[in-house]
Amino acid sequence: MAAQSAAITGYTYDDLMLKHECPWSKEHHENPRRLSSILDRCRELNLFDRCLFVKSTKATDEDILLYHNKDLLKKLSKAPVQNIEQLKEFCQTYEDVYMNEYSFEAAKLAIGGSLNLLESIMTNQCRNGFALVRPPGHHAMKNEMNGFCLFNNIVITAKTAIEKYNSQRVLILDWDVHHGQGTQYAFYDTNKVLYISTHRYEYGEFWPQLAESDFDHIGNGDGRGYNVNIPLNKTGLKNADYLYIFFNIILPIAYEYDPDLVLVSAGYDVALGCPEGEMKITPDIFAHLTHYLKGLANGRVMVLLEGGYCLDTLAESATWTLRSLLGDPCSPLQACTNPDPIVKKTVACCKHVLKDYWQSLKVDLTEESEVWIKEAKRKQALNPLANNDNRPPKYDLTPTLVIQRTEEQAKQIEKNIKRALEIAPHVKPLERGATLLVYDELMRKFTVSNHCERPGRIVAIWKGLKSRGLDKRCTMIPSRMATREEVILVHGKDFYDDLETTKTATRKQLQSREGILRSVEYTNDVFDNALLAAGSCLNMVDAIMNDQGRNGFAIIRPPGHHAHSGMDYGFCYFNNVAICARYLQKNYNLRRILIVDFDYHMGDGVKDVFYEDPGVLYISLHCADAFPPNEGHPNDSGKDKGLGFNINIGWLNFDPPAVDADYINAFHHVILPVAYEYNPEFVLVCAGFDAAEGDRIGWGKLSACAYSQMTHMLLSLANGRVLEVLEGGYCLHQLNICGSACVAALLGDTPIRCSENAAKYPQAAVSVRTIQMIKEIHRPFWTSLFTIPNPDESAIDKLADDLEKTAIIPK
């Protein structure tokens, strides 16, 4: 595993940035209160006390000229800021900009602070950071100011990373509600920067009203495929819509790109209540989006403030972003269901034009999206787009935003904001709780000569944790035996009583039990050992639910996920994870529990226990043709009320074997979308490592990277309440490495980077074939899975005709 950079988050700002304001309109929406509201909220929660402050210094001319030309620099330095009328005339040569006597210095500090923070990250003084800077930057172009932006902070930061720190691949994600055209122009013909922008577009009607903001502008030359525009063609979009975009386009491409650095143009004008964006996403979603970005680039993530004009949700959104950078748990979102059909159309169009450049997008068939591409182009043609030909010789002065809301609408928005903040409060302590471990040498007692499920398995994991110092960073939870009452939450009384007889049985009696037919062996120690494994897991559950820790890893044996209610099976006697789930339902009244099983073998015992229970969503990644026989096929999806709550991602034939990218792709395209729609209160993981390369039983090709990344992704769910329970895995070397990778991720360490080809490129013969089938089977149950809306050609034609009749098209 790669060495960790300093586990600290940096931040930068300067008080001079609070003096930059519009001299002819003090109430202009891009005003100092935007920054001061964020600073005040972060101080209120003592977040800066946990960060490293990086001082802002003024950028040099050389820094600015990395992107901008000398003429622009000269004009800004000599702007007539002392004469208000001359200043107005100067600003009107640019679109939507203002300046005062502090603006030029503030703009240089915004760049300089960003570059200083970049240095802290690239030299491992910080793991990640937040540049709380203004004026914003992503609209500024090489030779002109634009859209409140003087210089392009993020472009200069990216160019510095490439030229000074030798970054070969920089990802810029722009979630501001406006398209960052200045950033797009800067990198349109290079593959050294992958620029991804989600922005309000409305078929070109929304500012900046450019044709090149649409999905079909994907770069030129070496940059072909590296410019990704995701236009949002309506307002009022919600969390479910943004997550649908994230899981279907942004994360798959980003992981395949494998950046050296992630930069974020963080505009919070997409948040609920902002009059510019008119969207409805809640502030806490930014913690989730930031969490996923931390899985990239060895955790080198730098966020730069852009827009956002509703002070309440701006401050709260930035606060959740900073908390995520610090490693605090994500607040659970409300169930994210029913993405908007217009968003589904856009995502389908984006995938279709980009699929030739990104292997991870080939999971879905997109030919049917061509009708929506035609519709989008027809609607765009009805809007007067901006270009050099219709550029005015003089722009109007940048106006104060006029909010056109009725009193009733304003009250409803205020009510919605209040509810969103109440649903996701900042509960103290804010920090991530301890990671818990349970391990007991007594679990070594049960042993069968020359058997692969041997005591050395748990020893290998324990030694791995100790050799890396991970054990000292965790809190140990005592082991205990499960009670009979606890075990029979899942297993039959007769089965329990029969297994208990093994404690006193003779060798001949043990051999006569014919366990070998079910791949189980018996000794006088197996019963107590199985009780100790199950009880230790329950102790972990209690500790997490009572806030002794946030998450945990149970180093236990024997494993459990093959054990049925009335039968031991496949090295398993009591079903540890199933017992934990029933225990959570009974003792803590949990209604939604997610179980993710990444063992090479499908956990048929877990499936059977919850086959008709919608209170448990069971998702298994496994080889469909391995043990147990006749189990784990994708078509097997549950029964009655449990229909759709059993998802088998069974790699068909396992030829070729699945690699890291296949598993990660399955998370992006299936597991995470469904999990957010389900909204679990607790996550249990059947953590089997027999899909790792070199295992004695499994034939997988996974590395520690996959296990690290899967663990990291699951931590965004259920307020971080995740318990991983050891199942299979029979290569001691891989158990040592992969077990440590999981625990390190639980501790909040940077996930292992997906730099190898096997981690970046999902296999067509594996991912495409299997994931397509899974989606087809489960679309009736889960609205969040990728879908191309069914076209109604007549409706499209009528809508287009109506628009043509009412549109005002300039001559």
N, C-alpha and C positions, 0 to 999 in steps of 0.2 A: 504494500500500500504506500502511496505517495506521502511524503512528509507534509504535515499540516502547516499552513501559514498561521500567523498569529490569530488566535480565535477572538478577534476584536473587530468591531465595526467602526469605521471612521465617518466623520461628517465635517462639513465645512460651510461657513457662511461668513458674511461681514456686515456690520451695522450700516456701512455706507450704502449697501444695497437697499436699505429702507428709505433712502433719500431720493431714489429714482422714482419720479412720479410725473404725471401729466400736468404741465403748468397752466393749461387753459381749462382743465376739468379735474378738480381734486377728487371727484367721485368716479373717475374712470375705473372700470372693473379690473384692469391690470394695475393694481395699486399696492402700496407697501403693506397693507393689512393682510394680503395674501401670504407673505412670508412671515410676518409677525404672529399670525394666528397659528401657524405650524410650530414656530419656536415656542410659543406659550404653551401649546398642548403637550409638546414633548417634554418641556420642563416640568409641567404639572405632574406628569407620570414618571419623572426622574429618569427618562430614557438617556439623556445626554450624559448622565453620571456613569453609564455603562459603556460609553463610546470613547473613542480617541478623537479629540478635536484637532483638525488639520487647518492651520492658518491659511487664509486666502491672501495671496499676493497678486500684484497686478501682472497680467500677461505682458510679455514683451511684444514688440512689433514683429519679431521673427515668429513668435507663436501664432499671432493673428494671420500672418501672411502664409501660413501653412495651407489656408483655404482662401481667404479673402484677398482681393487685389489691393495694390497700393493706393489706387484712386479712392476706393471706399474708405480705407483707413485715414487717409488725409482729410476727406470730407467730414468724417465724424469728429476728428480731432479739432477741426476748425469750425464746427457747427456754431451758428450765431446764437448761442444760448442766452446772451445778455439782452437781446432785443426780441421781445415776444412776437412782434409781427414778422420780422425776418425769420425767426425760428419756425413759425407756422408755415411760411412759404417754403422753407427748406424741407420740412417734414412732409409737405404735400407732394414732393417729388417721389415719395415712397408710399406704399400702401399700408395704411393702418399702423403708423409708428408715431411716437412722440419722443422728445428729449427734454431734459433740463440741464442745469449746470453740473449735476452729479452723474448724469447718465453714462457719459463716456468712461469715467473712472469705474463706475459700478459694472459696466460691461466688461472691462478689462479684469476686474476682480472676479467676475463670474467665470471667465475663462481660466484665470490664474488659480483660483480655488479648485476648479475641476481638475486642472493639471497636477496640482499638488496632491490632491486626493488620489488621482491615478498613480502617481509615483508611490504613494504609501501602499497601494494595493499591489502594484507590480513588483515592489521590493519586499513584499511579505511583512510589512509593518502592520497592515490591516488585511483582514480576509475579504472584506467588502466595504461599501460605503455609500453615503447619500450626500450629494452636492445640493444643498439648499440655496440655490442661486437665482437671482433675477438681475437684469431682464432675461426672459427665456431666449431660446435660440433656434429651434428647429425649422423655422420659416426663413431665416436669413440665408441669402444666396451669396455666391462668390462676389458679386459686385453691387449688391443692394440689400438694404434693410427691408424687413417685411413682417407684417403681422405681429407687432409688439416686440420683434426680435431685432437686435442690433448686429451682434455677431453670433455665429452658429457654434455654441458651446460644445455640442456633442460631436460635431464633425471634426473640430480641432482636437478634441480629446481622442477620437478614433485615429486620426492621422498621426498624432503623437505616439499612440500605442504601437502603430505600425512602424513608424520611422525610428523612434527612440528605443522601444522595448522589443522590437522585432516580432511583434504579433503577426502571425500569418493569416489568421481568421478572426474577425471581430463581428459579433452579432449586435446589431442595434435593433431593439424592439421599441416601437413608438406606439404607446397606447393613448396618446392625446386624442381628443375628439376631432382635431383638425389634422389633415394630412401634412406631414413635414416635408414639403416639397424641396426645401433647401437641402435637407439631408439626402433625399433621393437623388437630386441632381449631382451631388458631390461624389457619389459612388456608383452611378448607373452603369458604368462600363468596367467594373472590377469585381473579381470574386474574393478580394481580401476583406470585403465587408458584405455581410448578408443583412439587408435592410428589410424589416417586416413592419408594416404599419396597418393598424386597424383604425378606421376613421369614418366619421359621418360623411356621407357622400350624396345620398338621395339622387342618384343618377346624374350627378354634376351640378345639382341645384345649390348645394351647400358650399360655402367658402372653403378652399380657394377656387372652387369651380374650374378645375383643370381636367382635361381629358386624360392626362398622364397620372391622375390619382386612381384610375380604375384598375381592375384586376388584370387586364390584358397588357399592362405595361410592366414587363418582367425583366428589363435590363437589356443591355446591348453588349456585343462582343464577348469578352471574358466574363462579363457580368450577367450574361443571359441566364435567367433562372434565379438570380441572387437579389432581385428586387421583388418583394412580395407585398402587393396591396390588397387589403381585405376591406372593400368598401361597404359601409353600413347604409342601407338604402331606406331606412325609416328610423324614427325616434322611438323612445320608450322601451329600448331593449334592456334586458335584465341579465342577472348573473348567469342564468342557463345559456343565454346566447353567447356570452363571452367565453364561457368554459367550452362550449361546443366548438368555437373557433380555435381555442387554445389546444384542445385535444386532437382536433382533426387536422390542423395545419401547422400551428406555431411550434408545438413541442416535437412532432415527428421530424420536421425540417431542421429544427435547431439541434436535435440530437445527432442527426445525420451530418450536419455541417461541422459539429465538434469544435466550437469556437475556443480561442485562447482567452477571450475576454467577452463579457456581456455588458453592454451599455443600454440603459433604459431611458428613453425620453418619456418621463413620467408626467403626463398631463392628467390632472384629475377633473377635467371638465367633462369626463364621461360619467362622473359619479352623480348619484341621485341629487336632485335639487339644483344642479348647475344650469343657469338659463342659456348658456351657450350650447351645451351638449344635448339637453333634454332627454337624457338617458336615465335609467332607473337602477343601475347597478349599485350595490351597497358598499360602503367604505371597506368593510372587512374582506372583500374579495381580493383586495390588493395584497393581503398577506399570503393568500393562496398562490396567486400568480407569481409573486416574488419567490416563494418557497420552491416552486418548480424550476425557476431560473437558476437557483442555487445548486441544482444538480449538474449544471454545465460548467465548463471552463475551470475545473478545480475550485469552484465556488467564487471565482473572481467576478463579482457582479457590482456594477457601479450605477447608481440611479441618479439622474439629473432632473431637477424640477423644471417642468414646462408650464402648461396652463392649469386652469382650475379657478372658478369664480364664485362658487358658493362656499363661503368661509367655513361654515360648520362641517360640511362633508369634505372640503379640501383638507382641513387640518386633521380630520379623523382618518382620511385615506392615507395621507402621508405618514401619520402615526402608525397605522397598521403596516405600512411598507417598512418603516424603520424597525418595528418590532420583529417582523419576519427576518430582516437582515441580522438582527441580534440573536435569532434562533428561538424566539418565543413561539409557543404553539399557535396554530391558526384557529381562530374562532369558528365553530361549526356554522356553515351556511344553511339557510333553509333549503329544503329539497329542491334541486335544480331540475325541473321537468319542463317538457314542451318547448324546446327552442323554437323561435319564430320561423315560419316557413320562408320568409324573405331572407333570413340569415342562412337557412339551409340552401336556398338557391345560390347565394353568393359563395358559400363554401364549396358547393359543387362546381361552380364556374372556376373558382381559384384552383381547385384540385385538377380540373381538366387541363388548364393551360400550363400547369406546373409539373404534371406527372412525368413528363419526359426528362425532367431534370432531377427528380427526387425519388429514389427507390421506395421510401417510406410512404409515399402517396399512392403507390400502385396497388395498395391493399383494396381500394375501392374502384369499381367500374363506374366511369363517369360519362360515357358516351351520351346518356340521356340528358345530360346537362346542356347540350348544345342548344336546345330550345330556349333555355334561360339565358344563355349568352346572347342569342338573337334579341330576346326581349330587352335585356339590359342595354344593348346598343341602340335599339329603337327608342327607348325612353331617354337615353342620354342625348340622342340627336335632337330632342325637343327642347333642350336647355341651352341657353346662350353661355357657352363656355368661355373662359378667359384665355387670351393668348396675346402675343405681341402685336397682332394686327388691330385688336380692339382696345389696346392699352390706352388709357386717357393720358393726355399731356400733363394733367394735374389731378391728383386725388383729393377727395374731400378730407377734411381733418378727421383723424380717428375719433369716432364718437364715443360717448358714454353709452353703454349698453342699455337699451330700452327694453324692459321686461314686459311683454304683452301677456299679462295674466289677469283673469278676473279675480275678484276677491275670494270667490269660492275655490278657484284653482290654487291660489296662493295658500289658502288655509289647508287644502288637501296635501299640497307638497310639504308644508311645514309639519303636518301630521305624519306623513310618510317618513320624513327625516327623523323625527322624534322616535318613531317606532323602530327604524333601522338602528339607531344608536342604542336603544334600550335592549334590542335583541342581541346585540354584540357588544356588551360592556367590557371594559378593561378590568378584569377581575384580578386583584392582587393575591398572592405574588404574581407578577407578570412573567417572571422567568420560567423557562422550561424546568419542570421538576426533575428529580433524580431518575436515572436509568437503573432499574432493579435487576439483580441476578439471583438465581437460586441454583445451588450445586451442592450435592452431598456425595461423599465418597461411598456411602452405603449403597448407592445405586450401582456400584461396581460388583456387588456381591453375586447378583444373578449372572451366571455365565455358562455357556455351553461350549464345549471344546470344538475349536476350528470353525466356529460360526461367525459370519460376517457382522451380525448384530452383537458386538462384543463390548466389554467395558472400556476398551481403549478409545472408543468413539467420543465419550464425554470427556475423557482425560485429554484427548487431542484438542478439543475446543477450549478447555480450561487452561491448558498450557499456552495456547495461542493468546488468550486474553492476558495472562500473566506476563508473557514475554513482551507484550506491547504496552504494558502498564494500564490496560483498559479496566482490569478488575478494580484497581485502586480508585478509579473515577466513578465507579458504580456503588450502589448500596446493596449489600447482601441481605436477602430475605431468608429467614430460617425455613428449613424443610419440615414437612410433617406428613403423616399418612392420612389419606382420605378416609372418611368414615363410611360405614356401610350405607347410611342414608344418602350421602353425597354420590356414591357410585351408582346407586339404583335410580338416580335421576335419569340415567341413560340406560343402564344395564338391568336385565331381569334379575329378580331375587334368586331364582334357581341357578342362573349362570354364576352369580356371585358366590353362592354357597358351594357350588361344585368346584369352582376354581380355588376356593379356600381349602379344600381337602388336599390340595397339592402340598400344603405345608408339612403334613405328617405322612404323606404317601411313601411307599417303598419305591425303590428304583423300578421294580417290575411293574408296579401299579402306574407309575409315571409313563413308562414306555407303552403301556397298553392303552393309553388315552388317544393314540393315533393322531396326535397333533401334527405329525409330519405331513398329513394330507392337506392341512390348512396352513402349512408353513409356520408352525409354532412349535416350540420345544418347552419341556417342563423340567423344573428342578424344585427342590423344597423352598427355594428363595424367591421364586418368580412372583408369588402372590404379594408378599410384603413389598417387594421391589416395585410392582405395579401400583400398589397403594401409595407408596412414597412418591412416585412420579406424579400421580394424579393430585395428591394432596399438596405437593409443592407448587403445582400450577395454581391451585385454588388460593394458596397463600399469596401468590403474586397478584391474582385477581383482586383479592381484598386490599392489598397494599396500594394498587393503582386506583381502585374506586374510593379509597379513603385518603387519597392524595399524599401517600408516603412517597410516591414516585409518579412520573408521567407515563413511563413505558417500561418494558422489561423483556428479558430473554431467559427462558427456562431451559437449563442444560440438564435434561432428564432422559432417562431410559427406564424401561422399554418404551418405544414409540407407541402411538395409539390410533392413528387415523384409519386403519383398516378394521379395527375392532367393531363388531356389530353389537346390538343390544343383547343378543343371546348367544354370541359366538366370538371366540378369539380367532384372529386371522392375520396372516402376513406379518409375523414378528410382533403383533400388537395384542394386548390383553384387555386393558381398560382404555377407553377412548378419551384421552386426556383433554383434547380440545372440545369435544362434544360435551363432556362433563362441565368444563368451564362455561360453555355457552348456556347450558341448562341452569347452572348455578347463578349466572348473571340474570337470567330471566326470573328465577325464583326469589333470589335474595335482594336483588337491586331493581327488579321490575323493569328491566330494559326490554324495549320492544323491537329494536332493530340492531342486530349483531351481524357484522360482516366477517366471514371466514375466508381467507385467501390461502390456498394450498399450492405451494410451488415445488412440492416433492415430485420426483420423476414419475411416481406412481399415483394414480388417482385415489383419493381417500374415500373408498366406497362405504366405509363405516360411517363417516361423517355425513355423507350424502343420504344414507338410509335413515339416519336419526331425524334429519330435518327435511325429508323429501316433500312433506305436505305442510311445512311450517314457514309462512312468509316472515316470521320473526327472525329468521336466520337466512341470510343470502350467502350461499356457498359457491365460490368460484375456484376452480381447479385448473392449473396449468400442468399438463402431463403428456406422456407418450400414450396415445390412444390404444396402441396395440401391445402395451406391456401389461404386467400383472397389475390388478386382478383381471382375470379373463372376463370378457363380455361386459366390461364396465367402462365408463368414461367417454362414451361416444358423444359428440356434440349434440345429437338429437335428443339426448336424455336431459330434459329440462325441468323436471319436477312434476308434481301431481296435485290436482284439485287446487286448494288455496296456495299451495307452494309452487304452482306452475309458473315458470319463469325465474324462480329463485334458486335454481340449480344450473350453473353455467359451466359447462365442460369445454375448456379450451384444450382439446386433445390434439396434439400435433400428429397428423395422420402419417402412419408408417415410420415416422422419425427417420426418414431417409430423404435428404441428408438430415443429420441431427440438428435440433434447434440450437441457435447460438444466442449470445447476449441480446443482440438487436431484435431477435424475434420475440423474446420475452418482454423487452422494453416496449416494443411496438404493440404488443397485446395490452400492456398497461395503458398506453396512450389511446388506443382505438376502442377498447372494450372495458377494461376493469375500472379505470378512473371515471369515464362518463357514467357508467352504471352505478358506481359507488356514490357519486355525488347526487344522483337521482334518488338513490336509496336513503342516503343521509344516515349512516350508522352511528350508534352511540358508543360502540366499542369495536375494535378490530382485533381478531385473533388470527394468527398465522401458523399454519402447519409448515414449519420450516424444515423441509427436507433438502439435503444437499447432494442427492444422488444423481441430479442432472448435471453436476459439475464434471468437467473433463477429467478422465482418469478414474472415475468411480468403478468399483468392481461389479456393480449390478446395473446401474443406469448407463446409457450410451449417449449422454448429452455432451455438449461442448461449452457449458457455461463456465465463466470465470467469476472471481470475487466481485467484479464490476457489476454484474447483473444483480447479485444478492444485495449489494450496497445500494444500488439505484432503486430496486423494488422496495426496500425498506424505507428509504428516504421518501419515496412518493406516497407510501401509505401513511406517513406521519402527518400529512395534511388533513387527514380525516379524523373524526370523532374527538376533536380537541387534543389530538396527539395520543389518545389512549390506545396503545398498540402493545399487544403481548405476543411475542414470537416463541413458539414451543418446538423444541427439537423433534423431528420425525426421523427420516432416513438420512443416508449419507454414509458411505462405507470406505472411502479413501481418507485415511487419517490426515494426510497432508492437506487435502482440500477442506476437511472439517476444520483444521487449524486456521486456515486462511479465511475461509468463507464465514465461519462463525464470528471471527474477529471483525470482518467487514460489516456484518449485520449490527453487532454491538456498537461499533464506532459510529454507524449511521444513526442508531438510536440515541447515542450521546450527542448528536448534532454535529459531528465532524463532517467535513466536506465529502460527499459521495465520491467513489472512485470514478475518475473520468473515463468516458467511453471513447478512448483514442484508438483502439484497435479496430481494424475493419470489421471484425466479427461483432463488435459492439455498436458500430455505426450503420451497417447496411443489412436490413432484414432480408431474408432469403425469399425469393419469389415462390420457390417450391414449398416453403414452410409457411411463412406469414400470410402471403396472399391467399393461398389455398384454404388454410384453416380459418383465418379471421373473416374472410368473406362468408364462409359457411356459418360461423358463429353469429355474425350480424344478421344474416338472412333468417336464422332460426329465432333470434331474440328480439328483432324489431317489433313484433306485436306486443312485447311486454315492456320495452324500454324505449322511451321517446328520445333519449339522448344519443342513440346510436346513429351513425351517418345515414342520411336518407336524402334522395333526390325527390322533391315533391313531384307528384304526378301532374303533367301539364294538361291544361284544358285549352287547346289551341284557339277555340272560338272566344273564350273569355279573354285570352291574351290579345287577340286581334281587336276585340271590342274596346278593351281598355286603351290600347294604343290609338285607335281611331278617335275615342273620346278626348284623349290628351291632345291629339293633333288639332281638334276643333277648337279647344280652349287655350292652346299654347300661344304665347306672344313671341314670335320669332323675329328677331331684328333683321332688317334688310342689310 
